[in-house]
């Protein structure tokens, strides 16, 4: 999906949501980085943000509580959803109920 186009949100709304999601990730995992320092296209795993599967489960729990929909551990799309901050934000924008 183009970084500046989302069917449900204007670019500035998507940017605000992405900033909010970055803050949730930093807070949930007690990361020693500022939310604005997270590259939205960097991998959440490995050489990117360095998250592991336990971290992703924690992020999924926080996202589910905040945005009112379930991110399931057995979802076949999890690799795509959690590729980067941008892909996670786009998924939230599409599925959120709150």
Secondary structure by P-SEA (a helix, b strand, c coil): ccccccccccaaaaaaaaaaaaaaaaaaacccccccccccccccccccccccaaaaaaaaaaaaaaccccccccccccccccccaaaaaaaaaacccc
